[in-house]
Amino acid sequence: MDQEAYLSQVDATRPERIRWWQEARFGMFVHWGLYAQLGRHEWVMNRERIPVAEYEALADTWKPKERPAREWARLAARAGMKYVVMTTKHHEGFCLWDTEQTDYSAVRHGPGRDLVREYVEACREYGLKIGFYHSLMDWHHPDGARCAYDEAARRRFLDYTQGCARELCTNYGQIDIFWHDVSWPLPTPEAWESYKMNAMIRELQPGILINNRSKLAEDFGTPEEHVTAAEEGRAWEACMTFNGSWGYMPSSPDWRTVREVIGMLRTAAAGQGNLLLNIGPAPDGSVPPEAVERLTAVGKWVERNGEAMYGAVDRADRDRMEWMPTGGWTIKGNTAYYWCTRWPGPELAIGGLRVKVLKASILATGEPVSFEQTENRLVLKGLPAMNPDEIAGVTVIALECDGPPRQVLGAGCVVLE
Ligand code: GLC
C-alpha cells in the first residue's frame, strides 16, 4: 500500500475505531521498568550516564511481587479510568514481555516471567481497554544510536523494532492502543519506516489506535505535562505525571491534588480530549500510597459526577463558553455542566448565557436548584452556604437548556454586536 492509500484508509476508519476512546476520557499510564529499582526517574540511565554494563545488572536484581498489575487495574477501574497504557519497553531497552528479539527481557532475567501478559490479563479482568507504550529510542541496543549514521546498523535496528511491534501485536489478543515514544535518533518517518511499521500494526490489530510519536500524525496528539486542546476535529490525549516523574521516584513530594486531577479532567472534557494520568509503581510493583489515596478519592468523585465528563461531550472552550471566576464548563447536547470550584455561597450568578435554562440541579445528588433567569443573567438560589462537595470542593451544577449552550460576555459590560 502506498503512503497516500494508507493515510486515507486510516482517516476513513478512524471515526469507528476511535469512538470508545473519545467517550472514555480518563486512562492510566503505567511506567514500570528496571529504573524503578533506582527510584530516581526513568531517565536515570541517561541523566547519570550509567554505563550499559552497570545498568544491565538491574535486570537480574529485579524481583517484582506476584501479579501487581491486578492492583493497578483494580485501582484504575475504581478511579473511573477506562483504559491503561503500560510501558512494554522504555528508553532503557529492557523488554517486559516474552520476546525472541533479545535476551534482555523480563522472562530471561530477574522477574522470570512475562509482565506484559500479566498486565493484559489484569486489564481484561477489570474490563479496561489495553494500550502498549513502546519506546523507539533505545539506550541498550547496540544499534540504537549507531543507526543514525550506519546503514547496516539502521537496518538491524529497524528489524529489531518492527520485530518487537510484531510480537506485541500478535501474541496478546486484542490490543487497543499502540503508543510510540521518542523517535530519536532518526530524522524522518521514512528513516524509521513508520508507514511500514504502522501499517503492519494495523494489519495485525485492525481496530487499534496509534499515537503521533513515530513522526506521523496517526490517530491522536499527545500533549505532555500540560492539558491543552488540539484544534477542533483532531483527537488528543494529555499525558501527565502524578508527581513530576514517570518512573517511580519516592523522593518527589510534588503530588498533584485531587482537585487538580478533577480540574484536568474538566479541561480535557471541555476540549473533547482525554487525560492519561501516570503511576510509577515501586520495584515490587506496588502503587505509591499517595497515588492510591488520590485516585481512590477521584474515583468517588467521578462516580457521582461522571455524567459531566464521559461520553460524547461537545467543545466547551474557546468560542463556545466563557471563563468564569467561580468555575468552568463542560457541555453535552443541551446540557451545560458548571464545575464550581470556588463556592460563592447561597447564590451563584452566571452572565451571558444565550440559551434558556429549563432546569438546574446538583449533579451529584439530583437535588433541584431554583433559579431566576433574566435577559443576560442567571441567578441560582437557595444553595448551601458552603460547597457541598466534601471530596474535593468541586460541585457540578447541571443546567438543562432549550438548545446547545452558548455563553457570550466579552470584556465590556455591553456586548458589542
Ligand atoms: C517523554 C519521556 C519519557 C516518558 C514520556 C511519556 O517522552 O522521554 O520518559 O515516557 O515522555 O509521555
Residues whose N, C-alpha, C, O or C-beta is under 5 A from the ligand:
A	BS01	GLC	E42 E224 C239 W246
